[in-house]
């Protein structure tokens, strides 16, 4: 929730750390997921997500405010 409320500050490390702390999430585990030994794990997940969205024809992000509600159903 705190990430979506401060969407324009993503990916500021301080925002992510504050959100993790607020919700009892271990920030070191988030970092480990985002960066494996080659520093690619999180980027691979992001690439897969973008590819999946493109395959589905997604053109709007319903996590960004200001989009008409009927587009996010």
N, CA, C and O atoms as a CHARMM CRD file, in Angstrom:
* protein
*
  292
    1    1 UNK  N      0.82600  -1.19000   0.00000 PROA 1      0.00000
    2    1 UNK  CA     0.00000   0.00000   0.00000 PROA 1      0.00000
    3    1 UNK  C      0.87100   1.25500   0.00000 PROA 1      0.00000
    4    1 UNK  O      0.59900   2.20800  -0.73100 PROA 1      0.00000
    5    2 UNK  N      1.91500   1.24900   0.82000 PROA 2      0.00000
    6    2 UNK  CA     2.74900   2.44800   0.89200 PROA 2      0.00000
    7    2 UNK  C      3.49500   2.68000  -0.41600 PROA 2      0.00000
    8    2 UNK  O      3.80600   3.82200  -0.75400 PROA 2      0.00000
    9    3 UNK  N      3.78700   1.60800  -1.15900 PROA 3      0.00000
   10    3 UNK  CA     4.46400   1.77100  -2.44700 PROA 3      0.00000
   11    3 UNK  C      3.53200   2.45500  -3.44000 PROA 3      0.00000
   12    3 UNK  O      3.95900   3.34800  -4.17200 PROA 3      0.00000
   13    4 UNK  N      2.26300   2.04700  -3.47400 PROA 4      0.00000
   14    4 UNK  CA     1.33600   2.64000  -4.43100 PROA 4      0.00000
   15    4 UNK  C      0.99500   4.08000  -4.06100 PROA 4      0.00000
   16    4 UNK  O      0.70700   4.89200  -4.94000 PROA 4      0.00000
   17    5 UNK  N      1.02500   4.40200  -2.78100 PROA 5      0.00000
   18    5 UNK  CA     0.74500   5.77400  -2.35300 PROA 5      0.00000
   19    5 UNK  C      1.89600   6.72200  -2.68600 PROA 5      0.00000
   20    5 UNK  O      1.69800   7.93200  -2.79300 PROA 5      0.00000
   21    6 UNK  N      3.08900   6.17300  -2.84900 PROA 6      0.00000
   22    6 UNK  CA     4.27000   6.98600  -3.18600 PROA 6      0.00000
   23    6 UNK  C      4.87900   6.50100  -4.49300 PROA 6      0.00000
   24    6 UNK  O      6.10100   6.43800  -4.63500 PROA 6      0.00000
   25    7 UNK  N      4.02500   6.16100  -5.43600 PROA 7      0.00000
   26    7 UNK  CA     4.42700   5.56400  -6.70800 PROA 7      0.00000
   27    7 UNK  C      5.54800   6.32300  -7.40600 PROA 7      0.00000
   28    7 UNK  O      6.44500   5.70800  -7.98300 PROA 7      0.00000
   29    8 UNK  N      5.50600   7.64600  -7.36200 PROA 8      0.00000
   30    8 UNK  CA     6.50800   8.45600  -8.07500 PROA 8      0.00000
   31    8 UNK  C      7.90500   8.33700  -7.46800 PROA 8      0.00000
   32    8 UNK  O      8.88600   8.75900  -8.08000 PROA 8      0.00000
   33    9 UNK  N      7.99700   7.76600  -6.27300 PROA 9      0.00000
   34    9 UNK  CA     9.30900   7.62100  -5.61900 PROA 9      0.00000
   35    9 UNK  C      9.93400   6.23900  -5.83000 PROA 9      0.00000
   36    9 UNK  O     11.04700   5.98200  -5.37100 PROA 9      0.00000
   37   10 UNK  N      9.22400   5.36000  -6.51500 PROA 10     0.00000
   38   10 UNK  CA     9.78700   4.04400  -6.83900 PROA 10     0.00000
   39   10 UNK  C     10.84700   4.24900  -7.90700 PROA 10     0.00000
   40   10 UNK  O     10.52700   4.93900  -8.87400 PROA 10     0.00000
   41   11 UNK  N     12.04700   3.74500  -7.85400 PROA 11     0.00000
   42   11 UNK  CA    12.56000   2.71100  -6.97300 PROA 11     0.00000
   43   11 UNK  C     13.50300   3.22300  -5.89000 PROA 11     0.00000
   44   11 UNK  O     14.47300   2.54200  -5.55700 PROA 11     0.00000
   45   12 UNK  N     13.24600   4.39600  -5.33500 PROA 12     0.00000
   46   12 UNK  CA    14.12000   4.91900  -4.28100 PROA 12     0.00000
   47   12 UNK  C     14.28800   3.88500  -3.17300 PROA 12     0.00000
   48   12 UNK  O     13.31100   3.38400  -2.61700 PROA 12     0.00000
   49   13 UNK  N     15.52600   3.58200  -2.86800 PROA 13     0.00000
   50   13 UNK  CA    15.83700   2.56800  -1.85500 PROA 13     0.00000
   51   13 UNK  C     15.19700   2.90800  -0.51200 PROA 13     0.00000
   52   13 UNK  O     14.70400   2.02100   0.18500 PROA 13     0.00000
   53   14 UNK  N     15.20600   4.18500  -0.15000 PROA 14     0.00000
   54   14 UNK  CA    14.65000   4.57900   1.15100 PROA 14     0.00000
   55   14 UNK  C     13.14800   4.28400   1.22400 PROA 14     0.00000
   56   14 UNK  O     12.66300   3.87300   2.27700 PROA 14     0.00000
   57   15 UNK  N     12.41200   4.48100   0.14600 PROA 15     0.00000
   58   15 UNK  CA    10.98300   4.17700   0.12500 PROA 15     0.00000
   59   15 UNK  C     10.75800   2.68600   0.32900 PROA 15     0.00000
   60   15 UNK  O      9.88300   2.28300   1.09500 PROA 15     0.00000
   61   16 UNK  N     11.54000   1.87800  -0.35100 PROA 16     0.00000
   62   16 UNK  CA    11.38800   0.43200  -0.24600 PROA 16     0.00000
   63   16 UNK  C     11.72900  -0.04000   1.16800 PROA 16     0.00000
   64   16 UNK  O     11.03800  -0.88900   1.73000 PROA 16     0.00000
   65   17 UNK  N     12.79000   0.51200   1.73200 PROA 17     0.00000
   66   17 UNK  CA    13.16500   0.13700   3.09900 PROA 17     0.00000
   67   17 UNK  C     12.08500   0.53900   4.09100 PROA 17     0.00000
   68   17 UNK  O     11.74500  -0.23800   4.98300 PROA 17     0.00000
   69   18 UNK  N     11.54100   1.74700   3.94700 PROA 18     0.00000
   70   18 UNK  CA    10.48600   2.20500   4.85400 PROA 18     0.00000
   71   18 UNK  C      9.23900   1.33500   4.73600 PROA 18     0.00000
   72   18 UNK  O      8.63500   0.97400   5.74600 PROA 18     0.00000
   73   19 UNK  N      8.85500   0.99900   3.51300 PROA 19     0.00000
   74   19 UNK  CA     7.67500   0.14900   3.31000 PROA 19     0.00000
   75   19 UNK  C      7.89400  -1.23500   3.89600 PROA 19     0.00000
   76   19 UNK  O      6.99600  -1.79600   4.52400 PROA 19     0.00000
   77   20 UNK  N      9.07600  -1.78400   3.69500 PROA 20     0.00000
   78   20 UNK  CA     9.38400  -3.10500   4.24700 PROA 20     0.00000
   79   20 UNK  C      9.28100  -3.06700   5.77300 PROA 20     0.00000
   80   20 UNK  O      8.66800  -3.94600   6.37900 PROA 20     0.00000
   81   21 UNK  N      9.87200  -2.06300   6.38100 PROA 21     0.00000
   82   21 UNK  CA     9.83200  -1.92900   7.83500 PROA 21     0.00000
   83   21 UNK  C      8.39300  -1.78400   8.32400 PROA 21     0.00000
   84   21 UNK  O      7.99600  -2.41800   9.30100 PROA 21     0.00000
   85   22 UNK  N      7.61800  -0.94600   7.63800 PROA 22     0.00000
   86   22 UNK  CA     6.22500  -0.69300   8.02700 PROA 22     0.00000
   87   22 UNK  C      5.38500  -1.97000   8.00500 PROA 22     0.00000
   88   22 UNK  O      4.46000  -2.12400   8.80300 PROA 22     0.00000
   89   23 UNK  N      5.70900  -2.88300   7.08800 PROA 23     0.00000
   90   23 UNK  CA     4.90900  -4.10100   6.92900 PROA 23     0.00000
   91   23 UNK  C      5.60100  -5.36100   7.43300 PROA 23     0.00000
   92   23 UNK  O      5.15800  -6.47600   7.15600 PROA 23     0.00000
   93   24 UNK  N      6.69700  -5.17600   8.18000 PROA 24     0.00000
   94   24 UNK  CA     7.36800  -6.31300   8.79400 PROA 24     0.00000
   95   24 UNK  C      8.05300  -7.24100   7.80700 PROA 24     0.00000
   96   24 UNK  O      8.16100  -8.44300   8.05100 PROA 24     0.00000
   97   25 UNK  N      8.51700  -6.68600   6.68600 PROA 25     0.00000
   98   25 UNK  CA     9.20500  -7.48000   5.66400 PROA 25     0.00000
   99   25 UNK  C     10.70500  -7.27400   5.81500 PROA 25     0.00000
  100   25 UNK  O     11.17000  -6.14500   5.97300 PROA 25     0.00000
  101   26 UNK  N     11.44500  -8.34800   5.76600 PROA 26     0.00000
  102   26 UNK  CA    12.90300  -8.29600   5.87800 PROA 26     0.00000
  103   26 UNK  C     13.49600  -7.72000   4.59300 PROA 26     0.00000
  104   26 UNK  O     13.47200  -8.37000   3.54800 PROA 26     0.00000
  105   27 UNK  N     14.02600  -6.50400   4.67500 PROA 27     0.00000
  106   27 UNK  CA    14.56500  -5.83300   3.49200 PROA 27     0.00000
  107   27 UNK  C     15.70100  -6.61900   2.86300 PROA 27     0.00000
  108   27 UNK  O     15.85200  -6.59900   1.64200 PROA 27     0.00000
  109   28 UNK  N     16.49700  -7.30400   3.65400 PROA 28     0.00000
  110   28 UNK  CA    17.61200  -8.07600   3.08800 PROA 28     0.00000
  111   28 UNK  C     17.09200  -9.19700   2.18800 PROA 28     0.00000
  112   28 UNK  O     17.74600  -9.55500   1.20900 PROA 28     0.00000
  113   29 UNK  N     15.92600  -9.75100   2.51000 PROA 29     0.00000
  114   29 UNK  CA    15.33700 -10.78400   1.65400 PROA 29     0.00000
  115   29 UNK  C     14.84200 -10.18700   0.33800 PROA 29     0.00000
  116   29 UNK  O     14.95400 -10.81200  -0.71600 PROA 29     0.00000
  117   30 UNK  N     14.29800  -8.98100   0.40700 PROA 30     0.00000
  118   30 UNK  CA    13.88500  -8.30000  -0.82500 PROA 30     0.00000
  119   30 UNK  C     15.09000  -8.04300  -1.72700 PROA 30     0.00000
  120   30 UNK  O     15.03700  -8.24800  -2.94000 PROA 30     0.00000
  121   31 UNK  N     16.16400  -7.59300  -1.11100 PROA 31     0.00000
  122   31 UNK  CA    17.38700  -7.31800  -1.87400 PROA 31     0.00000
  123   31 UNK  C     17.93400  -8.58800  -2.50200 PROA 31     0.00000
  124   31 UNK  O     18.39000  -8.58100  -3.64600 PROA 31     0.00000
  125   32 UNK  N     17.88600  -9.66800  -1.75300 PROA 32     0.00000
  126   32 UNK  CA    18.38200 -10.94600  -2.26400 PROA 32     0.00000
  127   32 UNK  C     17.56500 -11.39100  -3.47500 PROA 32     0.00000
  128   32 UNK  O     18.12100 -11.90800  -4.44400 PROA 32     0.00000
  129   33 UNK  N     16.26500 -11.19400  -3.42400 PROA 33     0.00000
  130   33 UNK  CA    15.40200 -11.55200  -4.54900 PROA 33     0.00000
  131   33 UNK  C     15.71300 -10.68400  -5.76300 PROA 33     0.00000
  132   33 UNK  O     15.77500 -11.17900  -6.88800 PROA 33     0.00000
  133   34 UNK  N     15.90400  -9.41200  -5.53600 PROA 34     0.00000
  134   34 UNK  CA    16.14300  -8.48100  -6.63900 PROA 34     0.00000
  135   34 UNK  C     17.49400  -8.70100  -7.30200 PROA 34     0.00000
  136   34 UNK  O     17.62900  -8.51500  -8.51200 PROA 34     0.00000
  137   35 UNK  N     18.48900  -9.09300  -6.52600 PROA 35     0.00000
  138   35 UNK  CA    19.83400  -9.23100  -7.06700 PROA 35     0.00000
  139   35 UNK  C     20.46000 -10.54800  -6.62900 PROA 35     0.00000
  140   35 UNK  O     20.88400 -10.69300  -5.48200 PROA 35     0.00000
  141   36 UNK  N     20.51500 -11.50100  -7.54600 PROA 36     0.00000
  142   36 UNK  CA    21.23800 -12.73500  -7.24200 PROA 36     0.00000
  143   36 UNK  C     22.73100 -12.48400  -7.47000 PROA 36     0.00000
  144   36 UNK  O     23.14700 -11.33300  -7.59800 PROA 36     0.00000
  145   37 UNK  N     23.52600 -13.52500  -7.52200 PROA 37     0.00000
  146   37 UNK  CA    24.97200 -13.35400  -7.67000 PROA 37     0.00000
  147   37 UNK  C     25.35200 -12.53500  -8.89900 PROA 37     0.00000
  148   37 UNK  O     26.32200 -11.77900  -8.87200 PROA 37     0.00000
  149   38 UNK  N     24.58600 -12.68800  -9.97300 PROA 38     0.00000
  150   38 UNK  CA    24.86900 -11.93400 -11.19600 PROA 38     0.00000
  151   38 UNK  C     24.13300 -10.59500 -11.23000 PROA 38     0.00000
  152   38 UNK  O     24.30600  -9.80800 -12.16100 PROA 38     0.00000
  153   39 UNK  N     23.30900 -10.34200 -10.20900 PROA 39     0.00000
  154   39 UNK  CA    22.55200  -9.09500 -10.16900 PROA 39     0.00000
  155   39 UNK  C     21.42700  -9.04900 -11.18400 PROA 39     0.00000
  156   39 UNK  O     21.03600  -7.97100 -11.63200 PROA 39     0.00000
  157   40 UNK  N     20.89400 -10.23000 -11.55900 PROA 40     0.00000
  158   40 UNK  CA    19.91900 -10.26000 -12.64400 PROA 40     0.00000
  159   40 UNK  C     18.54400 -10.78900 -12.26800 PROA 40     0.00000
  160   40 UNK  O     17.59400 -10.56900 -13.01800 PROA 40     0.00000
  161   41 UNK  N     18.39600 -11.46800 -11.15300 PROA 41     0.00000
  162   41 UNK  CA    17.13500 -12.15500 -10.83600 PROA 41     0.00000
  163   41 UNK  C     15.92000 -11.22100 -10.92300 PROA 41     0.00000
  164   41 UNK  O     14.95200 -11.53100 -11.61700 PROA 41     0.00000
  165   42 UNK  N     15.96500 -10.11100 -10.24100 PROA 42     0.00000
  166   42 UNK  CA    14.85300  -9.16200 -10.26800 PROA 42     0.00000
  167   42 UNK  C     14.59100  -8.61300 -11.65700 PROA 42     0.00000
  168   42 UNK  O     13.43900  -8.43400 -12.05100 PROA 42     0.00000
  169   43 UNK  N     15.66000  -8.34400 -12.40300 PROA 43     0.00000
  170   43 UNK  CA    15.49400  -7.84600 -13.77200 PROA 43     0.00000
  171   43 UNK  C     14.87100  -8.91900 -14.66100 PROA 43     0.00000
  172   43 UNK  O     14.05700  -8.60800 -15.53000 PROA 43     0.00000
  173   44 UNK  N     15.24700 -10.17700 -14.45100 PROA 44     0.00000
  174   44 UNK  CA    14.63300 -11.26400 -15.21700 PROA 44     0.00000
  175   44 UNK  C     13.13700 -11.34800 -14.94400 PROA 44     0.00000
  176   44 UNK  O     12.34200 -11.52800 -15.86600 PROA 44     0.00000
  177   45 UNK  N     12.75400 -11.21600 -13.67500 PROA 45     0.00000
  178   45 UNK  CA    11.33800 -11.23600 -13.32000 PROA 45     0.00000
  179   45 UNK  C     10.59900 -10.07100 -13.96400 PROA 45     0.00000
  180   45 UNK  O      9.47900 -10.23300 -14.44900 PROA 45     0.00000
  181   46 UNK  N     11.22300  -8.89700 -13.96700 PROA 46     0.00000
  182   46 UNK  CA    10.60000  -7.73200 -14.58700 PROA 46     0.00000
  183   46 UNK  C     10.43900  -7.93700 -16.09300 PROA 46     0.00000
  184   46 UNK  O      9.38700  -7.62700 -16.65200 PROA 46     0.00000
  185   47 UNK  N     11.47300  -8.45700 -16.74900 PROA 47     0.00000
  186   47 UNK  CA    11.38700  -8.72000 -18.19500 PROA 47     0.00000
  187   47 UNK  C     10.26700  -9.70800 -18.50600 PROA 47     0.00000
  188   47 UNK  O      9.51500  -9.52000 -19.46200 PROA 47     0.00000
  189   48 UNK  N     10.15800 -10.75600 -17.70000 PROA 48     0.00000
  190   48 UNK  CA     9.09100 -11.74500 -17.90000 PROA 48     0.00000
  191   48 UNK  C      7.71600 -11.10800 -17.72000 PROA 48     0.00000
  192   48 UNK  O      6.78500 -11.41000 -18.46700 PROA 48     0.00000
  193   49 UNK  N      7.59200 -10.24000 -16.74200 PROA 49     0.00000
  194   49 UNK  CA     6.32500  -9.56900 -16.48600 PROA 49     0.00000
  195   49 UNK  C      5.93400  -8.66200 -17.65200 PROA 49     0.00000
  196   49 UNK  O      4.77600  -8.64100 -18.07100 PROA 49     0.00000
  197   50 UNK  N      6.90100  -7.91900 -18.16700 PROA 50     0.00000
  198   50 UNK  CA     6.64000  -7.03200 -19.30700 PROA 50     0.00000
  199   50 UNK  C      6.25300  -7.85300 -20.53500 PROA 50     0.00000
  200   50 UNK  O      5.30500  -7.50900 -21.24000 PROA 50     0.00000
  201   51 UNK  N      6.97600  -8.92700 -20.78900 PROA 51     0.00000
  202   51 UNK  CA     6.66700  -9.78800 -21.93900 PROA 51     0.00000
  203   51 UNK  C      5.25800 -10.36300 -21.82300 PROA 51     0.00000
  204   51 UNK  O      4.51400 -10.40400 -22.80400 PROA 51     0.00000
  205   52 UNK  N      4.89300 -10.80900 -20.61100 PROA 52     0.00000
  206   52 UNK  CA     3.55700 -11.36100 -20.38100 PROA 52     0.00000
  207   52 UNK  C      2.48600 -10.29300 -20.60100 PROA 52     0.00000
  208   52 UNK  O      1.43700 -10.57300 -21.18100 PROA 52     0.00000
  209   53 UNK  N      2.74800  -9.08300 -20.14400 PROA 53     0.00000
  210   53 UNK  CA     1.79600  -7.98500 -20.35000 PROA 53     0.00000
  211   53 UNK  C      1.63700  -7.66800 -21.82400 PROA 53     0.00000
  212   53 UNK  O      0.52300  -7.44100 -22.29700 PROA 53     0.00000
  213   54 UNK  N      2.74900  -7.65000 -22.55500 PROA 54     0.00000
  214   54 UNK  CA     2.68300  -7.39400 -24.00000 PROA 54     0.00000
  215   54 UNK  C      1.88900  -8.48200 -24.71300 PROA 54     0.00000
  216   54 UNK  O      1.08300  -8.18200 -25.59400 PROA 54     0.00000
  217   55 UNK  N      2.10700  -9.74000 -24.34000 PROA 55     0.00000
  218   55 UNK  CA     1.37800 -10.85300 -24.95300 PROA 55     0.00000
  219   55 UNK  C     -0.12300 -10.74000 -24.71500 PROA 55     0.00000
  220   55 UNK  O     -0.92500 -11.12500 -25.56600 PROA 55     0.00000
  221   56 UNK  N     -0.49800 -10.20900 -23.55400 PROA 56     0.00000
  222   56 UNK  CA    -1.90900 -10.06800 -23.20200 PROA 56     0.00000
  223   56 UNK  C     -2.52400  -8.79200 -23.77100 PROA 56     0.00000
  224   56 UNK  O     -3.73400  -8.59100 -23.67200 PROA 56     0.00000
  225   57 UNK  N     -1.69200  -7.92200 -24.36900 PROA 57     0.00000
  226   57 UNK  CA    -2.19000  -6.68300 -24.93600 PROA 57     0.00000
  227   57 UNK  C     -2.47100  -5.60100 -23.90700 PROA 57     0.00000
  228   57 UNK  O     -3.28500  -4.71000 -24.15300 PROA 57     0.00000
  229   58 UNK  N     -1.81200  -5.66600 -22.75900 PROA 58     0.00000
  230   58 UNK  CA    -2.02300  -4.67600 -21.70600 PROA 58     0.00000
  231   58 UNK  C     -1.43400  -3.33600 -22.14000 PROA 58     0.00000
  232   58 UNK  O     -0.28500  -3.26100 -22.57400 PROA 58     0.00000
  233   59 UNK  N     -2.23700  -2.28300 -22.01800 PROA 59     0.00000
  234   59 UNK  CA    -1.76600  -0.94500 -22.38000 PROA 59     0.00000
  235   59 UNK  C     -1.90900   0.06000 -21.23800 PROA 59     0.00000
  236   59 UNK  O     -1.37200   1.16500 -21.31800 PROA 59     0.00000
  237   60 UNK  N     -2.62300  -0.31000 -20.18100 PROA 60     0.00000
  238   60 UNK  CA    -2.81200   0.57000 -19.03400 PROA 60     0.00000
  239   60 UNK  C     -2.37400  -0.13100 -17.76400 PROA 60     0.00000
  240   60 UNK  O     -2.55600  -1.34000 -17.61600 PROA 60     0.00000
  241   61 UNK  N     -1.79700   0.62800 -16.85000 PROA 61     0.00000
  242   61 UNK  CA    -1.46000   0.10300 -15.53400 PROA 61     0.00000
  243   61 UNK  C     -2.50600   0.59000 -14.55100 PROA 61     0.00000
  244   61 UNK  O     -2.65700   1.79400 -14.34300 PROA 61     0.00000
  245   62 UNK  N     -3.21600  -0.32700 -13.95700 PROA 62     0.00000
  246   62 UNK  CA    -4.25600   0.05400 -13.00100 PROA 62     0.00000
  247   62 UNK  C     -3.68300   0.37400 -11.63100 PROA 62     0.00000
  248   62 UNK  O     -4.43500   0.68600 -10.70800 PROA 62     0.00000
  249   63 UNK  N     -2.36400   0.30400 -11.48200 PROA 63     0.00000
  250   63 UNK  CA    -1.73700   0.72800 -10.23900 PROA 63     0.00000
  251   63 UNK  C     -1.40600   2.20300 -10.27400 PROA 63     0.00000
  252   63 UNK  O     -1.03000   2.77800  -9.25300 PROA 63     0.00000
  253   64 UNK  N     -1.54000   2.82300 -11.43100 PROA 64     0.00000
  254   64 UNK  CA    -1.27400   4.25200 -11.56700 PROA 64     0.00000
  255   64 UNK  C     -2.60100   4.98300 -11.51400 PROA 64     0.00000
  256   64 UNK  O     -3.49700   4.71500 -12.31500 PROA 64     0.00000
  257   65 UNK  N     -2.72700   5.89900 -10.57900 PROA 65     0.00000
  258   65 UNK  CA    -3.99100   6.61900 -10.45200 PROA 65     0.00000
  259   65 UNK  C     -4.22200   7.48500 -11.67500 PROA 65     0.00000
  260   65 UNK  O     -3.28300   7.86500 -12.37500 PROA 65     0.00000
  261   66 UNK  N     -5.47500   7.78800 -11.91700 PROA 66     0.00000
  262   66 UNK  CA    -5.83300   8.65100 -13.02400 PROA 66     0.00000
  263   66 UNK  C     -6.34500   7.87200 -14.22900 PROA 66     0.00000
  264   66 UNK  O     -6.81400   8.47400 -15.19400 PROA 66     0.00000
  265   67 UNK  N     -6.26300   6.55000 -14.18900 PROA 67     0.00000
  266   67 UNK  CA    -6.80500   5.74400 -15.28100 PROA 67     0.00000
  267   67 UNK  C     -8.29600   5.54400 -15.03200 PROA 67     0.00000
  268   67 UNK  O     -8.71500   5.33000 -13.89500 PROA 67     0.00000
  269   68 UNK  N     -9.09100   5.61400 -16.08900 PROA 68     0.00000
  270   68 UNK  CA   -10.54400   5.38100 -15.91700 PROA 68     0.00000
  271   68 UNK  C    -10.78900   4.00000 -15.32900 PROA 68     0.00000
  272   68 UNK  O    -10.18300   3.02100 -15.76500 PROA 68     0.00000
  273   69 UNK  N    -11.66400   3.91700 -14.35400 PROA 69     0.00000
  274   69 UNK  CA   -11.94300   2.67200 -13.64300 PROA 69     0.00000
  275   69 UNK  C    -12.39400   1.56600 -14.57500 PROA 69     0.00000
  276   69 UNK  O    -12.07300   0.40100 -14.33900 PROA 69     0.00000
  277   70 UNK  N    -13.13400   1.89500 -15.63300 PROA 70     0.00000
  278   70 UNK  CA   -13.63000   0.84400 -16.53300 PROA 70     0.00000
  279   70 UNK  C    -12.50700   0.18100 -17.33100 PROA 70     0.00000
  280   70 UNK  O    -12.69900  -0.90500 -17.87800 PROA 70     0.00000
  281   71 UNK  N    -11.33900   0.82200 -17.40400 PROA 71     0.00000
  282   71 UNK  CA   -10.20000   0.21300 -18.09800 PROA 71     0.00000
  283   71 UNK  C     -9.47000  -0.79000 -17.22800 PROA 71     0.00000
  284   71 UNK  O     -8.65400  -1.56800 -17.72100 PROA 71     0.00000
  285   72 UNK  N     -9.75800  -0.77700 -15.94100 PROA 72     0.00000
  286   72 UNK  CA    -9.02100  -1.62000 -14.99500 PROA 72     0.00000
  287   72 UNK  C     -9.84200  -2.78300 -14.47400 PROA 72     0.00000
  288   72 UNK  O     -9.61900  -3.25700 -13.36000 PROA 72     0.00000
  289   73 UNK  N    -10.77400  -3.23500 -15.26100 PROA 73     0.00000
  290   73 UNK  CA   -11.60300  -4.37800 -14.84800 PROA 73     0.00000
  291   73 UNK  C    -11.21500  -5.59100 -15.62600 PROA 73     0.00000
  292   73 UNK  O    -11.79100  -6.66100 -15.43100 PROA 73     0.00000
